[in-house]
Amino acid sequence: MAAERDFTWSRPPDMAENDPSASSSMPAATAEGAAPLPLFYRRPAPLSALRHFGLSLSATDSFAFARDANAIPLNVSEFSLAARHYPIVFTPTDPVTPVAVVGIAKSRNLFVDAAGKWLAGAYIPAYVRRYPFLFIEDKEKDEFILGIDDAAKALREEAGEKDRLFWEGKPTSLIERAMAFCKEYQSDLNFTRKFCAALEEDRLLADKEAGVALKDGKKFRLTGFRIVDEAKFDKLPAKPLLQLRRRRFMHPIYLHMISTANWATLVDLAAQQGD
C-alpha cells in the first residue's frame, strides 16, 4: 500500500539493530517461544491506514502505563538531564543498556502517582515520551517501520480530524511528529550502543548491588545491575583513556558516576509514599 511507505526508514550505516527492550528486565511475551515484548508495549503493530483508519490518539498526560516499571531505558544524550533525578546504571544483559532507576521495589515507579502524573520537575525519559509509538525492524528490507501499541489506552475511535492517525487516507501531522521522534531516538540509540560497547571492551563495568533501608524498617536489596568501576577507570592506561575522550564518552561516564548520589532521592521518595 502506497501510504505505508511513508512510515519506513532505512537504517543508516552501523545502526544498532536492538531496542533497549530486549534486556531481561523487560516483560516477556506470553506466547511460548515468542520474542520478548518491549517494555510497556503489549500489542505492537506496524501503522497501517487500513488497520488504524478512524482511530485517534487522545491527548493525555497520564503515564499510568509506566507505573509498574522500576527501571527505564536511557540514551546517552539524556544523561545530563536524567542524572539530576535518577541513578543511572547498566543492565547485565546483551546488549548492555543504560537505565534510569525509578523505584527500589519491584514493579513500582516512585515518580508516577496513582493518577498517572509524573513527579513535577523530574525529567521524563524519551523512552516514556515515545510511547505508544516505536520502530519495528524489517530485517529483510533493512529498514524500520513506524509502529504503535494497539493496546494503548489513549488509542480510541473518535470522530473528527483532531488527534486522528489518518485523515482522508493520509497520515496526519501526529504521525509525522512521531516518525521524527522515533528517528531521533533510534539515532541516539546507535551512539548509546557504541558507548556501552566501549565500556565492555575496556572492562569498566562491574556487578553491583545496593542495600536500602527505609525509616519504617523496611529493607530492600537491589541486584542485577552494573556500574562503572571507578578504581578500574582511574587505572585505565593513557591510550584507551584517550580513545574514550576522542569518542566523546568521558562526559557520560562522569554523569553516570554523579548520578549515583540519587539513590538517596529514591529512599526519600519511598519513605514519603510509604513504599
Sequence and secondary structure as in RCSB ss.txt:
>XXXX:A:sequence
MAAERDFTWSRPPDMAENDPSASSSMPAATAEGAAPLPLFYRRPAPLSALRHFGLSLSATDSFAFARDANAIPLN
VSEFSLAARHYPIVFTPTDPVTPVAVVGIAKSRNLFVDAAGKWLAGAYIPAYVRRYPFLFIEDKEKDEFILGIDD
AAKALREEAGEKDRLFWEGKPTSLIERAMAFCKEYQSDLNFTRKFCAALEEDRLLADKEAGVALKDGKKFRLTGF
RIVDEAKFDKLPAKPLLQLRRRRFMHPIYLHMISTANWATLVDLAAQQGD
>XXXX:A:secstr
 GGGGGGEEE  TT     GGGSTTS   SSTT     TT SSEEE  TTTTTTEEE      GGGTT SEEE  
GGGHHHHTTTS EEE SSSS  EEEE  SSTT  TTB TTS B TTS   HHHHHTTEEEEEETTTTEEEEEEET
T TTEEE SSSTTBSEETTEE HHHHHHHHHHHHHHHHHHHHHHHHHHHHHTT EEEEEEEEE TTS EEEEEEE
EEE HHHHHT  HHHHHHHHHTT HHHHHHHHHHGGGHHHHHHHHHHHT 
